[in-house]
Every structure is written in structure tokens, then in C-alpha cells.
Amino acid sequence: MTNKPIHYDGSIQNNETSASNSTVNEQFTLTDEMRANISGNPYISENNN
């Protein structure tokens, strides 16, 4: 089971590979404007008259 296939979700199965990829530890702030753009139904247009 050491040679598992790479999953489509991008998860890494090999610990050596994950150790070589450094993650960035940056503070992320989600503003109210970002939250408003993310939320809601993406299939409804605001200009829908």
C-alpha cells in the first residue's frame, strides 16, 4: 500500500513529499466584503430583472 495513487483532491500520500513542500504560515483575514462575495447562490445574477 506504499504506492497509492495520487488522489484528485490534491492530497499527498507520501510523507517525504509533504515534508519537502513547505506551507506558508501567513495570517489570513476574511473581510465582510470577501464573505459577501463568497456566500449566496452563484446561479442567481444580481442584475436579473
C-alpha positions, 0 to 999 in steps of 0.5 A: 500500500506504499504506492497509492495513487495520487488522489484528485483532491490534491492530497499527498500520500507520501510523507517525504513529499509533504515534508519537502513542500513547505506551507506558508504560515501567513495570517489570513483575514476574511473581510465582510466584503470577501464573505459577501462575495463568497456566500449566496447562490452563484446561479442567481445574477444580481442584475436579473430583472 
